[in-house]
Amino acid sequence: MVNLFMYLTLCFCFCFFFSKQDLSLPNGTPVDTSSPASSSSLLNRLQLDDDLDGEAKDLFVTVDDPKKHVCTMETYITYRVTTKTTRAEFDLPEYSVRRRYQDFDWLRNKLEESQPTHLIPPLPEKFVVKGVVDRFSEEFVETRRKALDKFLKRITDHPVLSFNEHFNVFLTAKDLNAYKKQGMALLSKMGESVKYVTGGYKLRSRPLEFAAIGEYLDTFSLKLGTIDRIAQRIIKEQLEYLVELREYGPIYSTWGGLEVELSEPLEGVSACIGNCCTALEELSEDMTDDFLPVLREYMLYSESMKNVLKKRDQVQAEYEAKLEAVALKKEDRPKVPTDVEKCQDRVECFNADLKADMERWQNNKRQDFRQLLMGMADKNIQYYEKCLTAWESIIPLLQDKPETK
């Protein structure tokens, strides 16, 4: 099992840090993804400062204090969302509201509708398998709280999304249901124009740079999916191994009760195995609580980016179709209609916003996975050090002692 875990670590490093080679144009021209090209370059990247943007922040949002609500019709969890800001768009410098998961989902949908050219951060998956995961358990609620907190912080750090009117309402409104009922009334013109693009337009081909991004996202998702499956298998094996160790250790203690002369070293072995159990349990919990959520967030992030690419393709296809229709008119110098010019503007807006968000996403990815790998290395070092200390502690008990005269 130890070898399998080391294999996972190596596979993850190679898959992630060599992923830069996958993002290249069809003619072989590489596209920069801001990711290290090898594990050796990781050591250099670790020397970079943690602050991706040197700008002073003027908006801080946290999610904490989960509470369970039991009603006649349903049971649900709410979270406290605290906002501190110096922005003029807010009437007060500080707000505190309570929100449930469906409120976060409402916010994300509104952001997608009103900011269709931007990458919207993903939410943690809503549905869980009943009987397998208790969605009201302390562990599950805390994992979701962290994910929701990350979701809002991603929006807060975005130079466009953080100024969205729906985000302001989400952070400040005491009664969010009143705004939810307004439905389509708050959609921006850009959101409506993209939302109602029909599927009758067919894109001839993506520009090379966006085709490269699409290929990269496919490969990246595939690699993370493989790592996620292996990691879950390892955690399962670790838990099975823990069950065996918990039965294995007490046997030595029972044996020591029958062998007076061997009781001390046998009790030492039993205690040693117990310490190793505790260390392995902590390592498994770290993988479950810290490692897997990051993988799954970025798998969902990849799907979000693919959706933005599809929207961009729809707008480009509409523009190409309208431009072709103008060219077919029997005029020497046909004038480009206003709606075609607007469609061209939407394409250019999509291209600019998508490239900016992709660069920001790559920078966040670099930082997040750097911290993830550092945490993985640190937890494994701690695990092996604890096991080593446990076994070294019983060596004096196993050594021959001089007989007393």
Secondary structure, 3 states (H helix, E strand, C coil): CHHHHHHHHHHHHHHHHCHHHHCECCCCCECCCCCCCCHHHHHHHCCCCCCCCCCCCCEEEEEEEEEEEECCCCEEEEEEEEEEECCCCCCCCEEEEEEEHHHHHHHHHHHHHHCCCCCCCCCCCCCCCCCCCCCCCHHHHHHHHHHHHHHHHHHHCCCCHHHCHHHHHHHHCCCCHHHHCCHHHHCCHHHHHHHCCCCCCCCCCCCHHHHHHHHHHHHHHHHHHHHHHHHHHHHHHHHHHHHHHHHHHHHHHHHHHHCCCCHHHHHHHHHHHHHHHHHHHHHHHHHHHHHHHHHHHHHHHHHHHHHHHHHHHHHHHHHHHHHHHHHCCCCCCCCCCHHHHHHHHHHHHHHHHHHHHHHHHHHHHHHHHHHHHHHHHHHHHHHHHHHHHHHHHCHHHHCCCCCCC
